[in-house]
């Protein structure tokens, strides 16, 4: 597995990219002989079935993605698997970008054939994109098996994979690794605690602040205690503004990293080969789980390929590849019942007790607003 930076890099801007001035209107490759357009198809069936969708997607020949690092939840294997199966090239722009970068790319390139076809967004960012009218309604074959509350009723977004906020720790540099948020406030961790991005732009960092809130008396209705926690962490010198990446961990700049468990667990495998002992713990005092969400750009330049990509991701093959990357796929329960779940991969998931609960759309929108207004002040100085 090739280790690259997490999805937190700053968007370089449309001006820095070689963009085409021509429009992105789908051509004949995206339309069936009887006039059905992939750009408006709300399911494979509505387009004439999977065979028709595959044929149209192959004619388009390309899928444009954004912010998909190969080491993030095993995306490298998913990209390779799709390309091998369908012969459609996937071009990934700005692989280290954040969820906000993805939305920026869609809005700044509306009508451009350099626009991204598909998006993988933190759930609060998916809600925002849907509210802005940026997403195309589409329901994959397994849509009914995606749990309620984890999909938009119209199919504009639907959860794909998820996990729990965890604490990763370099056991060779840190004498006693922290396992709770309360531990992180201890003076022995001065200058060592990092997030993997800015929570106003990064879904994983956003989750880290919410987990800290739950550990500090907050709730899904109140993320403010999480901001207060990081203000305290900053005041006592434990918080470092360096955004944690595999590279900063190897250099010793971020020996303690708050991130999704599937990322920390995946990094542990890679670090082990380099002699680094990376311990991973899901904090018992701040158990926060969340999924990322798939979505299709309403103005996707390659609408058939975009829809075929979704079908692949929600097939048993696609879902199990996420599972092999230590992420919990959205169809995990349904696949377990159907006997299609990779049990070996499931057994390797970080251990967590209890049943996860998730914030509502309204709670996520409120939390995002509070974060946007207060994060800079919380960690200023």
Beta strands, then each sheet from edge to edge (+ up, - down):
strand 1: 62-66
strand 2: 89-93
strand 3: 118-122
strand 4: 158-170
strand 5: 193-195
strand 6: 256-260
strand 7: 278-281
strand 8: 289-296
strand 9: 328-329
sheet 1: 1+ 2+
sheet 2: 3+ 8- 4+ 6- 5-
sheet 3: 3+ 8- 4+ 7-
sheet 4: 3+ 8- 4+ 9-
end
